[in-house]
């Protein structure tokens, strides 16, 4: 296999694993937030704010992976 094939394979794997990791992370954050709200309903506001910040940080991972995938695609096509 040549360099382009490896670059495309790496781009696909990076994007796929990042999406899988982000999905697991968002699921865990959301489930723990719902559990916390169920235990203490009066803490709903601060818990939701923290959840949205955490989900945003977790979702940054696949975005970075897509950027890396595009860089690898550029290396592979050169």
Secondary structure, 3 states (H helix, E strand, C coil): CCHHHHHHHHHHHHHHHHHHHHHHHHHHHHHHHHHHHHHCHHHHHHHHHHHHHHHHHHHHHHHHHHHHHHHHHHHHHC
